[in-house]
Amino acid sequence: MIGQTVDGRYRIEKPLGRGGFGHTYLARDLRIPGEPHCVVKHLQPASNETDYLQVASRLFYSEAEILAKLGHCDRIPRLLAYFQEQTNHEFYLVEEYIAGETLSQELTAGRRFDEAQVRQLLIDVLELLEFIHLQGVIHRDVKPENLIRRVGDRRWVLIDFGAIKQITQSQLHQLSAGHTVAIGTPGYIPVEQAQGKPRPSSDLYALGMVAIQTLTHIHPQQLPEDPQTGAAQWQHLAPPLGDALSRVICRMTHPYWQERYTSARQVLDELKDSPTPAVTILPTVVLSPEPTTMAQPPVAVAPMPSSCSPFPWTWLIGASGAIVAGSTLAWFMSRPQTAPISSGQESVVVRPTASPAAKRHPNPTPTLHST
């Protein structure tokens, strides 16, 4: 697709990544003065069957509405447009481009984090998790690859809210019968999430594992575990750390969700109440590798206020629908191959659970037409 123009507007410049869901590209918006960069996600359903595509289309627009709502926060990429191509039954999301490096890139380059920097990373991301959790959204894939340090203000930005992961074709009948898809990356996914029952504390677990990785430069899958509890044993592998931050991280990463913090706000309050050490610059180290349509016109998403401050009385109304939308989109963007949990790979697990009806949020609905 390099050099092609999608929807007569978005010129594809280079690939940014690929996965079971499709491809992600860096593009330019030719209709905006200066032709600013944007990110185009090209999503490919696993089946062209009519019934399958009808459900896929419905879930795609439901998920897009959730992504648009998350654009309230200036540290979550805004959804700029979304549309479906009828000729090849494929879907496109256009998102704001965030200039910067991922945490994964920084770690691979040997960047060292001291206690104050890890604390600031936690605070930045916890503020974002509080925002999305109050809207009923669980990210389910917090990891270094999905955290970008933004150029300019150096704040952390959380990306990849699509929850569009790999599901085998043979599992489709299970999903249609009311099963839930569990999404996550090995090392960052807690037990309850692997069982298809993610909670807000599942994101806290993943973020805690990210904090441990920044301190130890060891992938979570390679950390030793307590033989009795299964908790990661990491303190002896990290530089000297204050007791307060160590306790916070240990509670965030407790194997049992009942023993973790119940909300991002709880963690934030504890971090802000504990002493903050001075920032020091640590030397760089060399690391070993980690384990490893337009059938309908695009919908342009109106800009949202740039704020991450939570106002739960207005957002909790749509909580249940948002959770369902995030889970169900993973179903239709599947790839026909088995995806067991293995080192360094994104994983999916299908478990039976109740399937409540998704609550739709008001948003412009495009009209299908052939091209």
ChimeraX attribute file (.defattr): number of C-alpha atoms within 10 A of each C-alpha:
attribute: neighborCount
match mode: 1-to-1
recipient: residues
	/A:1	12
	/A:2	12
	/A:3	11
	/A:4	13
	/A:5	16
	/A:6	18
	/A:7	16
	/A:8	11
	/A:9	15
	/A:10	23
	/A:11	23
	/A:12	22
	/A:13	17
	/A:14	13
	/A:15	16
	/A:16	13
	/A:17	11
	/A:18	13
	/A:19	13
	/A:20	21
	/A:21	23
	/A:22	21
	/A:23	17
	/A:24	21
	/A:25	21
	/A:26	21
	/A:27	27
	/A:28	21
	/A:29	20
	/A:30	15
	/A:31	11
	/A:32	10
	/A:33	7
	/A:34	9
	/A:35	14
	/A:36	14
	/A:37	21
	/A:38	22
	/A:39	25
	/A:40	27
	/A:41	23
	/A:42	18
	/A:43	24
	/A:44	20
	/A:45	23
	/A:46	23
	/A:47	17
	/A:48	14
	/A:49	10
	/A:50	10
	/A:51	9
	/A:52	14
	/A:53	17
	/A:54	12
	/A:55	14
	/A:56	25
	/A:57	19
	/A:58	11
	/A:59	23
	/A:60	26
	/A:61	23
	/A:62	24
	/A:63	27
	/A:64	23
	/A:65	22
	/A:66	25
	/A:67	25
	/A:68	22
	/A:69	20
	/A:70	23
	/A:71	24
	/A:72	20
	/A:73	20
	/A:74	15
	/A:75	24
	/A:76	24
	/A:77	24
	/A:78	25
	/A:79	27
	/A:80	21
	/A:81	19
	/A:82	24
	/A:83	25
	/A:84	26
	/A:85	21
	/A:86	16
	/A:87	11
	/A:88	13
	/A:89	20
	/A:90	23
	/A:91	23
	/A:92	24
	/A:93	22
	/A:94	27
	/A:95	23
	/A:96	17
	/A:97	17
	/A:98	20
	/A:99	12
	/A:100	17
	/A:101	16
	/A:102	21
	/A:103	21
	/A:104	20
	/A:105	15
	/A:106	17
	/A:107	22
	/A:108	16
	/A:109	13
	/A:110	16
	/A:111	19
	/A:112	18
	/A:113	25
	/A:114	19
	/A:115	22
	/A:116	17
	/A:117	19
	/A:118	19
	/A:119	19
	/A:120	15
	/A:121	21
	/A:122	23
	/A:123	20
	/A:124	17
	/A:125	22
	/A:126	21
	/A:127	18
	/A:128	23
	/A:129	26
	/A:130	21
	/A:131	24
	/A:132	25
	/A:133	24
	/A:134	22
	/A:135	26
	/A:136	22
	/A:137	27
	/A:138	24
	/A:139	26
	/A:140	27
	/A:141	24
	/A:142	28
	/A:143	25
	/A:144	22
	/A:145	16
	/A:146	16
	/A:147	23
	/A:148	23
	/A:149	20
	/A:150	16
	/A:151	12
	/A:152	8
	/A:153	7
	/A:154	11
	/A:155	16
	/A:156	25
	/A:157	21
	/A:158	23
	/A:159	20
	/A:160	16
	/A:161	21
	/A:162	22
	/A:163	24
	/A:164	23
	/A:165	25
	/A:166	27
	/A:167	30
	/A:168	17
	/A:169	16
	/A:170	11
	/A:171	17
	/A:172	16
	/A:173	10
	/A:174	14
	/A:175	20
	/A:176	12
	/A:177	12
	/A:178	14
	/A:179	20
	/A:180	25
	/A:181	31
	/A:182	24
	/A:183	28
	/A:184	27
	/A:185	21
	/A:186	23
	/A:187	21
	/A:188	26
	/A:189	26
	/A:190	26
	/A:191	14
	/A:192	16
	/A:193	22
	/A:194	22
	/A:195	18
	/A:196	20
	/A:197	17
	/A:198	25
	/A:199	21
	/A:200	22
	/A:201	27
	/A:202	32
	/A:203	28
	/A:204	31
	/A:205	26
	/A:206	27
	/A:207	26
	/A:208	23
	/A:209	27
	/A:210	29
	/A:211	23
	/A:212	26
	/A:213	21
	/A:214	25
	/A:215	23
	/A:216	19
	/A:217	23
	/A:218	21
	/A:219	21
	/A:220	21
	/A:221	18
	/A:222	12
	/A:223	17
	/A:224	12
	/A:225	13
	/A:226	10
	/A:227	9
	/A:228	6
	/A:229	10
	/A:230	12
	/A:231	17
	/A:232	20
	/A:233	14
	/A:234	19
	/A:235	14
	/A:236	8
	/A:237	13
	/A:238	15
	/A:239	12
	/A:240	12
	/A:241	14
	/A:242	13
	/A:243	9
	/A:244	14
	/A:245	19
	/A:246	16
	/A:247	10
	/A:248	17
	/A:249	22
	/A:250	20
	/A:251	20
	/A:252	26
	/A:253	28
	/A:254	21
	/A:255	19
	/A:256	18
	/A:257	22
	/A:258	9
	/A:259	12
	/A:260	20
	/A:261	20
	/A:262	16
	/A:263	18
	/A:264	24
	/A:265	16
	/A:266	12
	/A:267	22
	/A:268	19
	/A:269	11
	/A:270	12
	/A:271	18
	/A:272	11
	/A:273	10
	/A:274	12
	/A:275	11
	/A:276	15
	/A:277	13
	/A:278	9
	/A:279	12
	/A:280	11
	/A:281	10
	/A:282	10
	/A:283	9
	/A:284	12
	/A:285	13
	/A:286	11
	/A:287	13
	/A:288	10
	/A:289	9
	/A:290	16
	/A:291	14
	/A:292	11
	/A:293	21
	/A:294	22
	/A:295	19
	/A:296	19
	/A:297	18
	/A:298	21
	/A:299	21
	/A:300	15
	/A:301	21
	/A:302	13
	/A:303	12
	/A:304	15
	/A:305	10
	/A:306	13
	/A:307	13
	/A:308	19
	/A:309	12
	/A:310	17
	/A:311	11
	/A:312	13
	/A:313	9
	/A:314	10
	/A:315	16
	/A:316	14
	/A:317	15
	/A:318	18
	/A:319	17
	/A:320	17
	/A:321	21
	/A:322	27
	/A:323	23
	/A:324	22
	/A:325	25
	/A:326	28
	/A:327	26
	/A:328	25
	/A:329	25
	/A:330	25
	/A:331	28
	/A:332	27
	/A:333	25
	/A:334	24
	/A:335	21
	/A:336	15
	/A:337	13
	/A:338	14
	/A:339	17
	/A:340	12
	/A:341	16
	/A:342	14
	/A:343	16
	/A:344	14
	/A:345	15
	/A:346	21
	/A:347	21
	/A:348	25
	/A:349	19
	/A:350	20
	/A:351	16
	/A:352	15
	/A:353	15
	/A:354	9
	/A:355	14
	/A:356	11
	/A:357	10
	/A:358	18
	/A:359	16
	/A:360	16
	/A:361	14
	/A:362	8
	/A:363	16
	/A:364	11
	/A:365	12
	/A:366	16
	/A:367	10
	/A:368	15
	/A:369	12
	/A:370	10
	/A:371	10
